[in-house]
Structure formats: C-alpha cells, structure tokens
Amino acid sequence: MRAQSARKSVGKISAILQAALFSFLLAFIFLEFAGLVTVAIVVTPSMEPLLPKGSAGVFVKTGKYGVGDVILFRVHGCLVAHRVVAETEKGFRTKGDYNGVLDPWVVPENAILGKLALSIPMLGYAVYFLRSPLIFAAVSTAIFVIFTWDSFCSEA
C-alpha cells in the first residue's frame, strides 16, 4: 500500500517537474525568438576567468549599456562577448578581460545583442553537443522515458 502511494506521489512530482521544465523552455524559446534573450557558447578564452571556454552565456537585451558591462555583439559576421571599457560618440570600445589590448573596432549600439545576465560554466559544451538533431532526439527520448517509466509500468 505504501509503495503504491509513494509511486503516485513520485508520478505527481514528475508530472509537475515536466510541466515546469516544458513551460520554462517554451518561455525561453519565445524570448530568444523575440530577440530579447540570446544564448552564446564561449569558444575562446578572451573573457576568462568570468566566462571560461565552454561556458554558456545568457545575454539579455536591455537597451542600456555602459562601461563595465559584458556585452554580446556581432562584428564581421561573428558573435563576440567582451567588456565595455569606454563609450564614444560612435559607440562602445570593448576588450576581452584576458586580452592585453583594446579591440580594434567601435561597437555601435544597434550591433549589441544583449548584456550578460548569467554564465553557466561547461554548459556550452552540452548545448553545442545537443544542437545535433539526432543527439537532441536521443537525449529527449531518454529523458521522456526516465520521467514517464513509472506511469508505463503501473498501467501494465
């Protein structure tokens, strides 16, 4: 009797967690498609130790940027995350924390995709790995099976 009650409780908790995770992912995807949030994978050590190589950075479009902010911007077709070190009439001067010199460009405000809100070390490797459709499908299926296994077993 207790085992059956425990299974039901675990099933309810699992369903709540699934719904919460799904809602979070849906909201996050909506914000990313709306251009309000951008997730970038750090592939160089230029911002270490704040953003180590392999981190995932979450950048939020705020419209207000200043000296000291770590911003994500597009330059020469590439995404770059560097710190604002000066503000000029034409835009912002940036520099990677690990780099010894300023970047050779001025970043206009309309090129900025967002300001760093969150950095998760090592998550970038997982995100990069999951961008493969086959890997994503396999991992999604495995997670679905893990969360729903008890409900399949209890119905049989």
VEXSEDO-773822 format. One record per residue: residue in three letters; y, z, x of N, C-alpha, C, O in turn. Coordinates in Angstrom, 3 decimals. Atoms other than C-alpha are relative to their C-alpha. Last residue first. Layout:
 rest      n_Y      n_Z      n_X     ca_Y     ca_Z     ca_X      c_Y      c_Z      c_X      o_Y      o_Z      o_X
  Ala        Y        Z        X        Y        Z        X        Y        Z        X        Y        Z        X
...
This chain:
 rest      n_Y      n_Z      n_X     ca_Y     ca_Z     ca_X      c_Y      c_Z      c_X      o_Y      o_Z      o_X
  Ala    1.378    0.523   -0.117   -2.796  -17.159    0.770   -1.034    1.024   -0.396   -2.231    0.740   -0.353
  Glu    0.319    0.797    1.189    0.620  -16.078   -0.529   -1.431   -0.488    0.018   -1.986   -0.803   -1.034
  Ser    0.149   -0.888    1.157    0.906  -13.205    1.985   -0.337   -0.772   -1.263   -0.927   -0.211   -2.186
  Cys    1.249   -0.762   -0.077    0.215  -15.509    4.941   -0.215    0.854   -1.242   -1.351    1.001   -1.694
  Phe    1.118    0.916    0.163    2.910  -18.028    4.046   -1.321    0.758   -0.042   -2.205    0.440   -0.838
  Ser    0.001    0.431    1.407    5.501  -15.276    3.453   -1.134   -1.004   -0.237   -1.705   -1.026   -1.327
  Asp    0.501   -1.049    0.881    4.571  -13.649    6.756   -0.058   -0.440   -1.449   -1.000   -0.094   -2.162
  Trp    1.451   -0.140   -0.138    4.973  -16.892    8.705   -0.562    1.030   -0.955   -1.588    0.787   -1.591
  Thr    0.643    0.134    1.310    8.502  -17.554    7.375   -1.511    0.222    0.037   -2.164    0.119   -1.002
  Phe   -0.655   -0.767    1.056   10.655  -16.349   10.270   -0.743   -0.041   -1.326   -0.610    0.887   -2.123
  Ile   -0.011   -1.422   -0.356    8.279  -17.484   13.019    0.597    0.835   -1.124    0.057    1.883   -1.476
  Val    1.356   -0.530    0.159    7.623  -20.826   11.312   -0.035    1.492    0.302   -0.680    2.252   -0.421
  Phe    0.307   -0.031    1.430   11.332  -21.573   10.937   -1.378    0.626   -0.236   -1.534    1.474   -1.115
  Ile   -0.764   -1.115    0.574   11.993  -20.618   14.560   -0.292    0.137   -1.489   -0.458    1.248   -1.991
  Ala    0.605   -1.250   -0.472    9.185  -22.913   15.754    0.718    1.212   -0.591    0.070    2.168   -1.016
  Thr    1.267   -0.187    0.710   10.446  -25.764   13.586   -0.657    1.304    0.403   -1.161    2.037   -0.448
  Ser   -0.329   -0.336    1.394   13.983  -25.380   14.919   -1.262    0.258   -0.812   -1.315    1.203   -1.599
  Val   -0.465   -1.389    0.004   12.673  -25.302   18.514    0.332    0.444   -1.421   -0.001    1.564   -1.808
  Ala    1.124   -0.878   -0.339   10.642  -28.497   18.006    0.413    1.470   -0.054   -0.314    2.294   -0.609
  Ala    0.943   -0.017    1.130   13.450  -30.307   16.184   -1.155    0.950    0.276   -1.562    1.698   -0.612
  Phe   -0.633   -0.724    1.102   16.015  -29.345   18.849   -0.950    0.114   -1.195   -1.068    1.182   -1.796
  Ile    0.038   -1.429   -0.352   13.666  -30.446   21.639    0.585    0.823   -1.132    0.023    1.853   -1.505
  Leu    1.401   -0.414    0.043   13.153  -33.841   19.984   -0.133    1.491    0.301   -0.866    2.197   -0.393
  Pro    0.489   -0.115    1.375   16.848  -34.293   19.227   -1.449    0.484   -0.096   -1.782    1.263   -0.989
  Ser    1.035    1.014    0.159   17.895  -33.500   22.828   -0.578    0.151   -1.409   -1.046    1.234   -1.759
  Arg   -0.657    1.229    0.472   21.068  -31.452   22.487   -0.969   -1.166   -0.100   -0.654   -2.181   -0.721
  Leu    0.221    0.212    1.435   18.888  -28.332   22.709    0.680   -1.254   -0.540    0.432   -1.640   -1.683
  Phe    1.418    0.272    0.226   18.720  -28.482   26.528   -0.255   -0.360   -1.466   -1.021   -1.278   -1.759
  Tyr    0.250    1.316   -0.600   22.503  -28.696   26.861   -1.441   -0.439   -0.260   -1.697   -1.596   -0.591
  Val   -0.661    0.979    0.872   22.894  -25.786   24.454   -0.261   -1.416    0.510   -0.566   -2.320   -0.268
  Ala    0.796    0.104    1.229   20.312  -23.757   26.416    0.598   -1.045   -0.947   -0.136   -1.835   -1.541
  Tyr    1.258    0.658   -0.346   22.025  -24.476   29.745   -0.862   -0.204   -1.244   -1.461   -1.263   -1.427
  Gly   -0.255    1.426   -0.160   25.391  -23.646   28.227   -1.257   -0.773    0.353   -1.453   -1.896   -0.111
  Leu    0.270    0.652    1.283   24.086  -20.277   27.082    0.212   -1.503    0.086   -0.397   -2.256   -0.675
  Met    1.333    0.601    0.071   23.875  -19.132   30.732   -0.290   -0.722   -1.318   -1.238   -1.505   -1.375
  Pro    0.683    0.493   -1.206   27.014  -16.971   30.453   -1.408   -0.496   -0.311   -2.112    0.084   -1.138
  Ile    1.351   -0.570   -0.019   28.617  -16.713   26.992   -0.745   -0.583    1.200   -1.155   -1.743    1.178
  Ser    0.834    0.623   -1.020   32.369  -17.185   27.026   -1.347    0.695    0.005   -1.427    1.922    0.062
  Leu    1.277   -0.660   -0.286   34.563  -16.492   24.031   -0.748   -0.789    1.060   -0.765   -2.020    1.042
  Ala    0.150   -1.160    0.863   38.098  -17.256   22.863   -1.246    0.802    0.367   -1.289    2.020    0.189
  Leu    1.268   -0.719   -0.115   39.248  -19.746   25.477    0.000    1.242   -0.870    0.875    2.100   -0.752
  Lys   -0.109   -1.103   -0.938   42.265  -21.702   24.204   -1.321    0.765   -0.007   -1.942    0.924   -1.058
  Gly    0.062   -1.398    0.413   41.940  -25.046   22.482    0.133    0.965    1.156    0.160    0.582    2.326
  Leu    0.971   -0.163    1.083   41.691  -28.823   22.516   -0.125    1.444   -0.450   -0.616    1.709   -1.547
  Ile    0.723   -1.279   -0.013   44.826  -29.410   24.578   -0.895    0.104   -1.227   -0.454   -0.098   -2.358
  Ala    1.308    0.222   -0.639   45.841  -33.070   25.023   -0.863    1.260   -0.015   -2.031    1.216    0.370
  Asn    0.872    0.731    0.925   48.710  -32.791   22.483   -1.372   -0.321    0.610   -2.256   -0.809   -0.095
  Glu    0.557   -0.887    1.026   50.294  -30.030   24.608   -0.953   -0.736   -0.945   -1.905   -0.136   -1.443
  Pro   -0.866   -0.070    1.191   50.732  -32.371   27.555   -0.677    0.828   -1.092   -1.904    0.888   -1.165
  Val    0.735    0.112    1.266   48.724  -31.416   30.652    0.982    0.078   -1.163    1.590    1.124   -1.390
  Val   -0.682   -0.860    0.962   50.518  -32.110   33.931   -0.676   -0.252   -1.336   -0.847   -1.401   -1.743
  Trp   -0.545    0.543    1.245   48.267  -33.561   36.596    0.793    1.062   -0.762    0.691    2.259   -0.493
  Pro   -1.032    1.020   -0.262   47.387  -32.965   40.252    0.663   -0.546   -1.257    1.498   -1.444   -1.153
  Asp    0.499    1.308    0.426   45.595  -29.655   39.524    1.112   -1.033    0.182    2.289   -0.691    0.066
  Leu   -0.268    0.384    1.387   47.039  -26.789   41.521   -0.650   -1.340   -0.308   -0.875   -2.154    0.587
  Val   -1.242    0.738    0.264   45.366  -25.823   44.790    0.148   -0.291   -1.492   -0.816   -0.255   -2.256
  Gly   -1.098   -0.442   -0.835   42.799  -23.324   46.086    1.335   -0.655   -0.301    2.376   -0.158    0.130
  Asn   -0.618    1.059   -0.814   40.231  -23.700   43.326    1.199    0.538    0.770    1.862    1.477    0.330
  Tyr    0.723    0.080   -1.269   38.145  -20.753   42.095    0.633   -1.018    0.953    0.362   -1.003    2.154
  Asp   -0.103   -1.287   -0.690   40.554  -19.859   39.281   -0.625   -0.045    1.391   -0.143    0.615    2.311
  Gly    1.242   -0.747    0.122   40.859  -23.540   38.322    0.110    1.286    0.798    0.663    1.279    1.897
  Lys    0.748   -0.207   -1.238   44.472  -24.617   38.170   -1.286    0.731   -0.344   -1.285    1.649   -1.165
  Thr    1.243   -0.765    0.073   46.819  -25.858   35.475   -0.655    0.096    1.373   -0.325   -0.637    2.304
  Arg    0.670    0.135   -1.286   50.388  -27.071   35.109   -1.203    0.936   -0.037   -1.102    2.076   -0.491
  Phe    0.477   -1.159   -0.730   51.428  -27.357   31.467   -0.616   -0.387    1.338   -1.304   -1.402    1.441
  Gly    1.279   -0.602    0.362   53.535  -29.860   29.571   -0.337    1.185    0.881    0.544    1.939    1.294
  Lys    0.981    1.010    0.390   56.375  -32.325   30.106   -1.337    0.586   -0.431   -2.165   -0.126   -1.000
  Glu   -0.510    0.739    1.157   59.235  -29.799   30.119   -1.020   -0.994   -0.525   -1.043   -1.293   -1.718
  Thr   -1.100    0.900   -0.337   57.202  -27.560   32.430    0.497   -0.670   -1.273   -0.046   -0.434   -2.352
  Glu   -0.386    0.835    1.133   54.977  -24.518   31.958    1.194   -0.843    0.424    2.155   -0.331    0.998
  Ala   -1.442    0.257    0.148   53.164  -22.910   34.848    0.225   -0.895   -1.206   -0.647   -1.660   -1.618
  Val   -0.720   -0.765   -1.016   49.792  -21.389   35.753    1.507   -0.215   -0.064    2.273    0.561    0.506
  Val   -1.401    0.426   -0.038   47.706  -22.425   32.728    0.713    0.898    1.010    0.677    2.123    0.896
  Arg   -1.020   -0.963    0.389   44.061  -21.683   33.559    1.399   -0.620    0.102    1.695   -1.355    1.044
  His   -0.711   -0.641   -1.101   41.448  -24.413   33.630    1.079    0.915   -0.557    1.430    0.850   -1.735
  Ala   -0.438   -1.341    0.396   38.801  -25.882   31.311    0.615    0.661    1.226   -0.096    1.016    2.167
  Val   -0.272   -0.929   -1.095   38.443  -29.643   31.793    0.453    1.326   -0.608    1.268    1.350   -1.530
  Leu   -0.464   -1.304    0.460   36.924  -32.227   29.457    0.136    0.921    1.194   -0.741    0.972    2.057
  Cys    0.875   -1.156   -0.235   36.713  -35.694   30.945    0.614    1.255   -0.613    1.835    1.389   -0.704
  Gly    1.250    0.105    0.743   38.163  -39.033   29.782   -0.957    1.166    0.169   -2.051    1.144   -0.394
  His    0.769    1.128   -0.529   40.876  -39.128   32.480   -1.390   -0.098   -0.658   -2.371   -0.437    0.004
  Val   -0.762    0.732   -1.000   42.082  -35.702   31.305   -0.915   -1.059    0.607   -2.031   -0.757    1.029
  Arg    0.618    1.257   -0.418   40.962  -33.892   28.162    0.927   -0.697    0.986    2.113   -0.888    0.719
  Phe   -0.786    1.208    0.235   41.882  -30.275   27.662   -0.759   -1.212    0.513   -1.723   -1.097    1.271
  Leu    0.888    1.153   -0.115   40.329  -26.844   27.365    0.823   -1.220   -0.353    1.489   -1.263   -1.387
  Ile   -0.016    1.025    1.034   42.685  -23.950   28.000   -1.037   -1.077    0.297   -1.428   -1.290    1.445
  Val    0.981    0.986   -0.449   42.461  -20.666   29.878   -0.127   -1.001   -1.137   -0.517   -0.648   -2.250
  Asp    1.054    0.436    0.927   45.675  -18.821   29.058   -0.956   -0.959    0.701   -0.538   -1.773    1.524
  Gly    1.089   -0.968    0.018   47.602  -17.130   31.886   -1.139   -0.384   -0.924   -2.258    0.102   -0.759
  Val    0.482   -0.346   -1.335   50.847  -19.012   31.339   -1.041    1.117   -0.114   -0.831    2.121   -0.794
  Gly   -0.956   -0.444   -0.998   51.195  -20.103   27.738   -0.667    0.325    1.326   -1.881    0.193    1.478
  Tyr    0.636   -0.192   -1.295   49.599  -21.738   24.744    1.053    0.406    1.011    2.216    0.016    0.902
  Lys   -0.914   -0.764   -0.841   50.470  -21.731   21.050   -0.725    0.343    1.293   -1.707    1.085    1.287
  Gly   -1.320    0.602    0.064   48.902  -24.380   18.808    1.029    0.728    0.845    2.155    0.253    0.997
  Thr   -0.978   -0.962    0.523   45.902  -22.121   18.261    1.385   -0.607   -0.161    2.180   -0.135   -0.974
  Lys   -1.310    0.659    0.049   42.934  -24.461   18.676    0.986    0.966   -0.657    0.836    1.325   -1.825
  Val   -0.594    0.036    1.339   39.983  -22.217   19.525    1.385   -0.619    0.084    2.200   -0.237    0.923
  Phe   -1.451    0.178   -0.074   37.774  -22.711   22.593    0.544   -0.196   -1.406    0.009   -0.987   -2.184
  Val   -0.462    0.312    1.351   34.212  -21.398   22.800    1.524    0.008    0.050    2.144    1.019    0.379
  Gly   -1.311   -0.524    0.364   32.882  -21.571   26.334    0.364   -0.448   -1.402    0.190   -1.612   -1.762
  Ala   -0.535    0.714    1.156   29.198  -21.985   27.072    1.322    0.670   -0.337    1.376    1.880   -0.560
  Ser   -0.499   -0.754    1.150   28.267  -20.888   30.557    0.341   -0.944   -1.145    0.545   -2.142   -0.948
  Gly    1.065   -0.220    0.975   26.096  -22.914   32.934    0.425    0.808   -1.205   -0.372    1.014   -2.121
  Lys    0.707    1.246    0.298   28.496  -22.644   35.881   -1.173    0.320   -0.926   -1.912    1.277   -0.698
  Pro    0.969    0.494   -0.976   30.298  -19.321   35.678   -0.652   -1.301   -0.453   -0.743   -1.580   -1.649
  Leu    0.886    0.962    0.652   33.374  -18.999   33.464   -0.994   -0.536    1.030   -0.755   -1.583    1.632
  Leu   -0.187   -0.106    1.453   35.361  -15.902   34.466   -0.971   -0.885   -0.768   -1.595   -0.437   -1.730
  Pro    1.146   -0.616    0.665   33.888  -15.742   38.008    0.120    0.080   -1.524   -0.844    0.455   -2.191
  Glu    0.730   -1.239   -0.288   34.268  -18.678   38.428    0.980    1.049    0.516    1.954    0.686    1.176
  Met   -0.596   -1.150    0.692   36.616  -21.231   36.887   -0.783    1.293    0.223   -0.630    2.253   -0.532
  Ser   -1.453   -0.088   -0.195   36.011  -24.160   39.275    0.656    1.194   -0.690    1.758    1.587   -0.307
  Pro   -0.377   -1.391   -0.266   32.232  -23.534   39.463    1.514    0.236    0.066    1.942    1.292    0.531
  Thr   -0.467   -0.176   -1.381   31.378  -26.825   37.740    0.378    1.470    0.208    0.578    2.201   -0.762
  Val    0.897    0.689   -0.938   29.301  -27.722   34.664    0.454    0.104    1.459   -0.239   -0.370    2.358
  Val   -0.625   -0.022   -1.321   30.755  -25.367   32.055   -0.977   -0.592    1.009   -2.086   -0.087    1.182
  Ile    0.935   -0.508   -1.003   29.449  -26.352   28.635    0.668   -0.121    1.365    1.161   -1.188    1.733
  Ala    0.125    0.800   -1.217   32.153  -26.745   26.014   -0.964    0.688    0.962   -0.968    1.911    1.096
  Val    0.917   -0.660   -0.924   32.241  -25.552   22.418   -0.179   -0.933    1.190   -0.505   -2.110    1.031
  Thr    0.751    0.902   -0.869   35.296  -26.673   20.479   -0.881    0.841    0.912   -0.421    1.814    1.509
  Val    0.810   -0.681   -1.004   36.850  -24.923   17.482   -0.726   -1.063    0.817   -1.207   -2.056    0.271
  Leu   -0.601   -1.315   -0.207   39.635  -26.068   15.142   -0.711    0.800    1.086   -0.127    1.702    1.686
  Gly   -0.789   -0.006   -1.221   38.756  -29.759   15.349    0.667    1.325    0.288    1.540    1.397    1.153
  Ala   -1.416   -0.021    0.388   37.616  -29.950   11.730    0.922    0.013    1.216    2.137   -0.132    1.079
  Phe   -0.344    1.336    0.507   34.174  -30.995   12.987    1.458   -0.086   -0.423    2.063   -1.155   -0.343
  Glu    0.025    0.929   -1.130   34.029  -27.804   15.072    0.359   -1.411   -0.456    1.139   -2.094    0.209
  Leu   -1.185   -0.232   -0.829   35.180  -25.596   12.193    0.048   -0.961    1.192    1.123   -1.405    1.596
  Phe   -1.178    0.455    0.741   32.566  -27.140    9.876    1.261    0.147    0.843    2.074   -0.775    0.913
  Ile    0.031    1.467   -0.037   29.836  -26.708   12.487    1.207   -0.573   -0.734    1.816   -1.540   -0.276
  Phe   -0.351    0.397   -1.362   30.812  -23.042   12.906    0.036   -1.519    0.128    0.945   -2.068    0.751
  Ala   -1.440   -0.225   -0.170   30.800  -22.452    9.148    0.463   -0.478    1.375    1.522   -1.091    1.504
  Leu   -0.693    0.948    0.864   27.348  -24.048    8.824    1.520    0.137    0.150    2.228   -0.863    0.260
  Leu    0.097    1.319   -0.616   26.034  -22.111   11.815    0.733   -1.055   -0.815    1.397   -1.924   -0.249
  Phe   -0.796   -0.006   -1.218   27.303  -18.809   10.417   -0.004   -1.384    0.650    1.050   -1.895    1.027
  Ser   -1.414   -0.008    0.409   25.910  -19.542    6.948    0.922   -0.053    1.212    1.911   -0.785    1.212
  Phe   -0.301    1.319    0.557   22.492  -20.501    8.395    1.475   -0.094   -0.389    2.128   -1.098   -0.106
  Leu   -0.027    0.935   -1.115   22.413  -17.354   10.519    0.365   -1.403   -0.473    1.174   -2.084    0.157
  Ala   -1.187   -0.300   -0.801   23.348  -15.166    7.557    0.134   -0.985    1.160    1.225   -1.492    1.422
  Ala   -1.180    0.417    0.763   20.801  -16.840    5.273    1.282    0.233    0.800    2.182   -0.606    0.796
  Gln   -0.010    1.465    0.057   18.058  -16.538    7.881    1.246   -0.505   -0.719    1.903   -1.438   -0.258
  Leu   -0.378    0.487   -1.328   18.929  -12.895    8.549    0.071   -1.521    0.030    0.983   -2.089    0.632
  Ile   -1.425   -0.305   -0.172   18.847  -12.113    4.821    0.491   -0.522    1.344    1.564   -1.121    1.427
  Ala   -0.753    0.923    0.855   15.491  -13.877    4.413    1.507    0.213    0.146    2.270   -0.752    0.175
  Ser    0.095    1.331   -0.599   14.033  -12.011    7.391    0.808   -1.009   -0.804    1.515   -1.838   -0.233
  Ile   -0.896   -0.024   -1.162   15.263   -8.691    6.015    0.023   -1.371    0.666    1.080   -1.854    1.070
  Lys   -1.373   -0.027    0.509   13.627   -9.481    2.684    1.012   -0.028    1.143    2.008   -0.749    1.090
  Gly   -0.291    1.298    0.606   10.355  -10.519    4.357    1.427   -0.075   -0.523    2.099   -1.092   -0.354
  Val   -0.206    0.918   -1.121   10.368   -7.414    6.559    0.354   -1.380   -0.533    1.223   -2.053    0.023
  Ser   -1.281   -0.363   -0.615   10.825   -5.265    3.466    0.330   -0.943    1.145    1.465   -1.401    1.275
  Lys   -1.058    0.433    0.913    8.017   -7.088    1.649    1.379    0.290    0.582    2.290   -0.530    0.472
  Arg   -0.084    1.463   -0.074    5.750   -6.698    4.664    1.109   -0.535   -0.901    1.851   -1.441   -0.523
  Ala   -0.665    0.323   -1.261    6.537   -2.954    4.828    0.157   -1.512    0.147    1.199   -1.982    0.604
  Ser   -1.412   -0.325    0.174    5.660   -2.556    1.157    0.803   -0.354    1.253    1.920   -0.864    1.169
  Gln   -0.543    1.029    0.882    2.341   -4.372    1.733    1.497    0.225   -0.235    2.270   -0.732   -0.265
  Ala   -0.069    1.242   -0.765    1.571   -2.172    4.730    0.607   -1.111   -0.846    1.409   -1.903   -0.353
  Arg   -1.161   -0.068   -0.872    2.435    0.951    2.743    0.174   -1.285    0.794    1.299   -1.732    1.016
  Met   -1.194    0.000    0.814    0.000    0.000    0.000    1.263    0.000    0.860    2.194   -0.769    0.622
